[in-house]
Amino acid sequence: MDDILTVKNLNKSFGKNKVLKDVSFNVQPGKVVGLVGPNGAGKTTIMKAVLGLFDFQGGSILINGKGVSITKHQALSEVGALIEYPGIYPFLTGMQHLELFADDTSTDKADIQNVIDELNIGSYINRKAKAYSLGMKQKLGIALALLNNPKFVILDEPMNGLDPKATKELRNLILDLAKKGTTFLISSHILSELEKLVDEIVVIDNGKIIKQTSMEDLSDSNGNYLVLTTTNDTKAREILSAEGVTLEKSDKLKIKKTSDDQLAGLIQLMSSHNINIVDVQHEQNDLETSLLDLLDNDQVKE
C-alpha cells in the first residue's frame, strides 16, 4: 500500500538556525500517527512544511505521490489541518465560519450539520466567535479541519483547551474516522491521551527523527517488566545481581522482560537458593516514560 505522506531528507533553517535535519518518515493510509518530542524539537515546523506554508532547503514532501512545497499545493486538496491556534474571525459566528470554509463543490448543508453534531458544538454555533472560550474556539478549529471530509488530517495540539468530556469525544471521533479510512498526523503534549489514539509514533528531538515505530513495538522493546515479590527480597536482589541480572532503579525487584520463558528461569534460580517467588506483576511503561527513555538515550549518543 502506497504511503499517504512521505517526508524524505527534509531540511529547514531559519537564518543560521537549522531546525530540521534530514527529517524522514512516512504515514500509511488509515493510520493515526503521533508526532512527539520536546518543545522546540520541530513538530509544528514539520507540519507547516507538509502543508506548504514555507519553503525548505532540501528534501521532499509527497502526499499521495504528489510533491508539496510553498508553490505546489495541488496535493493538499484532500487535506484538513489545525496548526497552532485556529484562525477565528471574532465577528463571524461559528456557522458563518463553516459556511465560509465549506468546499462549494462537495460540501452541502448536511455535511456542515454532521460536523456540528460530531463535535457537539450546536449549542453555540450561531454565536459570534468573540464570545467563545478557548475550548469552543478549539472545537470550531477542529470542525473546520474536518469539514470537507478530508482523507488526511493534520492536527497540532488538538486537545488544547478541551475539558475531559470534550477530549474523550474528540478521541472517539478520531478513532471512528480512522476506522472509516481517514489518516491522521497528530502532535500533542498530552501523551496519556495520545497513546489512546495512535497506531504509530514518530519521535523528533533537536530537529531530527530518532525513531518511528508502532505503539506495539515500542511497548515490546522499551517497556515490559516483571516485578517480583519473594520470601526474601534482600537476598533475592543479591542473587540476581550476582547472576548478572539487571535490576531497574526501584525499591521493588523490577526486571526488564526479555523472553516468554524468562520467569521460569527466575523461579528455578530463586528455588535453588531456597527462596520462593510469591507474586509476579507485569508492568508496562506508558508513552511518557518510553519517550523520556528514548530522548535520554539520544542525548547520551550525542
N, C-alpha and C positions, 0 to 999 in steps of 0.2 A: 504494500500500500504506500503510495507516494505521500510525503510529508506535506502538511498544510503550510508549515513555516520551516524554512531552512535559513539559518544565520551562519555565515561562514567567514572566519578570519576578519571579523569586524573591528575596525579601529576608529576611535574618535578622540579628538583633542580639542580643548578649549584653551586657546593660546598655547602656552608651553605645558599645560596640564593635560596629560594623557589619561583619559577617563575610561576608555575601553581598549583592551589589549588583546587582539586576536581572538575575539569572542566567537565561539562556535557552539551551536546547539540546534536541536530540531524539535518540532512539535508534530505529533501524528494526529490525524483526524479523529474526532470524538474523545480525545483525551482532555483531562483537566490537569494542567501543568502549573506548578508553583515556582515562581522566580523569587528566590530568597537570598538574603545576605545582610550585612550590617548597613546602617545608614551611610549613604555616600558611596556605596560599593559600585553603583552603576545601573541599578534596576530600572529606574524611571528613564534614564538615558537610553537604555536598550529599547524600551517600549516606544519612546518617541522616535527613535530611528526606524523601528519597524513600521511606524505609521507615516513615515516620510516627512517628519516635521523638521528635520535638519539634515544637512549633508554629513558624510563621513569620509575619512581619509584613506580608507582601504577596506576590502572585503566586499561581501554581497549579502543581500536580503532577498529571499524569494518567498512569495505567498502563492501557493498553488502553481509553482513553477514560473511565475512572472516576477520580474525584478521590481523592487521598490526603492525609490530614492526621493530626494527633495523635488525632483522634476518628473517622477514616474509614480502615478497614483492609481492607475487603472486597476491594479490587483486589490485595491482597498475597497472596491465597490460592495463587497460582501463581508466587510469587517466592521464591527462595532467596538467602541472604546470609551473608557472613562480614565483619563490621566490626571493625576493630582486632584485638583478641585474642579467640580463640574462648572462649566461656563453657563451661569444662570443670569438671565436678564431680569432685574428686580421688578420692573413694572409690567411684566408679562405674567399671566397665570401659568400654572403647570400645564394645563390643557393647551394653551397657546404655544408653549414650547414644543409639545409633542406634535401639534399640527404643523408647526414651522419646520421641524426636522424630519417629518414623515416624507418618505420617498413616494412622490405622486404616482409613479408608475406601478408600484407593487403593494403599497400600504394603504389599507382602507380604514374606515371608522371602527370596524370590528377588531382589526389588529391593534389600534390605539386602545380600545377598551380592554382588550386582552392583557396588554402590558400593565394597564392601570390595576386590573384585578389581580394579576400575578404578584405585584409588588404592594398591594393593599394601600394604594395612595388616593383612592377615590374620595375620601372624606375632605381632602384639602386641594384636590387637583384644580379647582376653579378659583382658588385664592391667588392673589398676586404673590410672586415668589419672594418679595421683600419681607413678607411676614413668615417665611419658612424658617424652621430651626435648622441646625446643621444636618441632623439626620434626615429631615424632609428633603433638603437640597440634595443630599447624597442619593436618596432613593429616586429622585427625579433624574439625576445624572445617570444612574444605572438604567432607568427606564429608557432614556434616550439612547444608551448604548445597545439596548436590546430591541429597540423599536422596529427596525426594518427586517427582523428575522435573519440576522447575520449568521453566517456559517462559522465565523471565527470571532471571538470576543476577547478583548484585552482590557483587564481591569486592574488599575493601580490603587491599592489600598481600598477595596470596595466596602470593607466593614467600618471604615472611618465614620464616627458619629452615630453609628447604629446602636440601638438598645438590644438587649439579649433576644427579645422576641423577633425584632426585625432581622437580626443576624441569622437566627435559625430559619426564618422564612426565605432569606436570600440563599442560604446554603441549600435548602431543599429545592429551590428554583434552579440553581446552577446544576445540581445533580440530576434533576429531571430533564433539563435541556441537554445535558451531556448524554444521557441515555438515548435521546432522540437524534444525536449526531452532532450537536454543536460543540465546537472546540473552544477551550478557554486557556488563556495565559493570564495568571493572577499573581500579583505581588501583595504581600501582607506582612505586617509585623506581628499580627495576632496569630502566632504559629499553632496554638491549640485549636483554632478554628480551621486554619489552612490544612492541617493534617487530616481533618474530617472530610475534606473536599478532593484533594489532589490524588492523581494516579502516579505522577512523577514529580520530582523536584529538579530544578536547575539552581545550583549554588554558585553565587558570584561573590568574590572578595577582591577588593582593591582593583576593580576593573577587569578581572579575568575569571573565566569559568573554572571552578576547581572540581566540580562533579555534576554529572547528570545521571540520575538513577531513578528506578521505580521506588515507591514507598516500601514495597515488599522487600526488595533487595537491600534498601537502606537499613531496614529493621534487622534483616538476617546478618548483615555484615558489621553492623555498628551498634547493636543494642539488645541482644538476648543474653540474659544472665540466669544462673542458678543461685538461689540464696538458701543456704543450708542452716539448719538448726540441729546440733548434735548433743550428745550427753556430756561432752566436754569440749566446748568451743575453743578454749585457750589452747589445749593440747592439739586439737584438730588444726588450728591455724599454724602451729609449729610444724606439724607433719606435712601439711600442704606446701608450706614454704620450702621445707627440706626436699620435697619431691619436685620442686621447680614449678609448681602451680602458681600462676599469677593471681593474686587476690586484689580486687578493686579497693580503692580507698573508701572504707566503710567500717562501721562498728559491727557489721554483720559479716558472715562468711559468704562473700559475694564473688562468684567466679563467672567469667565470660563463657557462655556456652559455645562449644566448638564442634560438637557432633551429637547425634542422637543416642549413642551408646556411652557418652561421657559419664552419665550418672551411675551406670552400673560399675564403672571403674572406680568411681569415688566411694561407692558403698563398699566395694571389696577392699579398697585401701584403708578405709576407716575401720572396718571389721577386723582387719589384720592387726590393728592396734587396740582392739577391744573398745572401740568407740562406735556407738550406733547413731545413724542419721535418723532423727525423729520427725523431721519436717523438711519439705522441699518446696520452695516457692519459685515460680518463673516470673522474672521481671523483664520489662522491655523499655528501652529508652523512648521518651517522647521525641517529637520532631525538634523541639528546642534543644534538648540535650545532645541529640545526634548532630545538629547543626553546629553547636558550640565545639563539639569534638572535632568536626571537620575543619572549622576555622582555626582551632588551636593547632592542629596538625599542619595546616597550610602555613601558619606563621613560623612554626618550627623549621619547615623546609626552607623558608626564606632566610 
